[in-house]
């Protein structure tokens, strides 16, 4: 079965698959704090949306839907949140994506494909960096702050704190008291600036392109 989407999209889905399996392993065998587990579960709900969307994209674009469903049903089942045993079905997704990438025959070809789709590649890079930073900091802030900071003691507190910091919203942001928390605050602020710079770059590039097109039409 051939996976749909270009190389950048498949690299994105593979990265998300690896992430969610790592998060599941941590939740099951490493993390003992219930609130940190709650952070991982809530973020998993968001990730499930991407996998569910990917399933329907592949289903509706498949030449033979019956043929796709022979293995694609695993993707659908693995997209159901909160059921840990079903989430391991994403291993099948990883295997098929790796097979797709191997069908491109060389790392060099993958590199060229990613380099050709620069806007998509940068978009995926910015999203993944932001997503991973948000996830890691949301979990770690509870680990370092909850014993000394009553305002950062639940999963909701941690997720909201990380969101406000990545958006650089100085109003109503709970200040971290530990050194580790302050470092994560700085990191999320810098990630927020990266997102802002990215969107500014996209808008400026679009305006320049429109200006060039306008001048081209005027001279012709």
N, C-alpha and C positions, 0 to 999 in steps of 0.2 A: 504494500500500500504506500503511495507517494504522499508525503505531507505537502500541504499547500502553503504558499507564501514564499517570499524571497529569502535569501540567506540571512539578512539582518533579522527578519522576523523569526526565523528558526533558531538563531543564536539567542534571541530574547527569550523564546519559550523554553529553550534548553536551560538557560540561566535560572529562570523562574522555577523550573522543575528541580534543579539541583538545590536551590534555596529552600524550597518547601520541604524537601526530603531531609535536609540538614536540620531545619526547624523542628520537624516532626521527631527526629532522633533526639534532639536536645530536650524537647518537651517530655518524651517518654522515658529517657534514661539519665538525663543530667539535671534538668531543672526540677527543683523540689518546691519552690515557692508558688503557691496557687495564683497569686496576682500576676506574676511573670508569665505563667502558663496561659492566663487569661489574655494577656497581651498577644501572645503567639497565636492563640485561637482567633482573636478578632481580626488580626492581620490576615490569617488564613482565609477568612471569609472574603476578603478583597481579592486574594489570589485566586480563589475558586471562581470568581467572576471571569477572570482572564481565561482559565481553562475551559469554562463552560462556553464562552464566546468562541474560543478556538475550535471546540467540538462542532458547533453549529456552522462555523465557516468551512471547516473541512467536509462536513456532511452535505451542505447545500452546493458546494463546488465539486464534489466527487462525481466522476463519470458514472459510477455505479454505486448508488447509496447502499444497496444490499451488500456489495463487496466491502464497502468501507465499514459497515456496522459489524462485520465479522470480527474486527479488532477494535473498531472505534467505540464500541459500547464500554470498553475499559476506560476510555477518556471521560465518558459521561459519568460513569460510576465514581471515578476518581475525583470528579469535580464536586461531589457532594461534601459539604463541610461537616466538621465535628466528628465524622466517623473515621477514626484513626486507621483501622485496618483497610478501609477502601482507599485511603490516600496513598497507600503504597502502590496502587495501580499506576501512579505517575511514573514509575520505573519503566513501564511499557512505553509511555510517551517519550521518555528520554532515549530509549533504545531506537525507536523509529526516527527520532530527530537526528541522532548520531549516524544512523544509516543513511539518512538524507544528506547530511553534510559530507559523509564519506563518498557518496555518489558524485560529489563535485570533484573528486579525484585528487585534489591537492590543497594544502594549506595556502599556497600562493593564490590559487583561484578564489578561495574564500576571502582572503585578504583583499584581492582586487575587487570582489563583489561588494564587500563592506566599504571599501574606499570609494567606489563609484557612487554608492548611495550615501553620500556624506550627510545630507540632512537627516535621513532616517537613522544613520549610525549615531550621529550626535544626539538625536532625540532619545534613542534607546539608552545611550551612555548616561545622559543627564537623569533620565527616569530611574535607571537602576542604581546609580550612586545615591540619588535622593531617597529612593525606597529602602535600600539597605541601611543607610545612615539613620533614617527615621525608625526602622524596625529595631536595630541594635541599641540605639540610644533610649528608645521607649522601654526596653527591657532592663538595660543596665541602670537607668536612673532610679528604678525601684530598688535595685540591689544596693545601691550606694546611699540613697537618700531616705528611704522609708523609716529608718531607725532614728533619724535626727530631724526629719522634716515632716511634720504632720500633714502638710499640704500636698505631699507626693507619697501617698501610701496605697493607692489603688491603681488598677489597670487604666481606668478612665482618666485619672489624674495624669498618669504618665503619657498616655497617648495625646491628651490635650496639650500638655506641656511641650512635647516634641513638635506637635503641629504649629503651635504659636511661635516657637523658636525658629523653626525652619521658614516660617513666614516673616520672621523678624518683627513680630508684633510685640512691642515693648510694654504695651498696656496690659495689665492683668496677667502677666507672665510670672509664675512662681519662681523666685530666685533659688538656684541651687546653692546649698551650703557647703558641700564637700568639694575638694579639689577635682575629683573625677567628674562630678556633676558640672562644675564650671568649665571643664575642658569640653564636655559634650555640648554645653550651651554654645561655646565658641564654634565648635564643629558644625552644629546645625545652622548657626547664623551664616557661616561661610557657604554652606550648601544652599541656603536661601538666596544668597547673592549670586551663586552660580545659576540658579533657576532664573533669577531676574535678568542676568546678563544674557542668558540663552534666549529668552523671549524678546529682549531688546534687539538682539542680533537678527532674529527671525523677522521682526517687524521692519528693521532698517533694510535688510536684504530685499524684502518684498517691495518696499517703497522705492529703492534704487532700481529694481527690475522694472517696476511700473513706469518710472521716469525715463528709463532707456527705451522702453517700448513706445512711450508717448512721443519722444523725440524722433524715433524711427518712423512712426506714422506721420509726424509733422513734415519731415524732410521728403518723404515719398509722396 
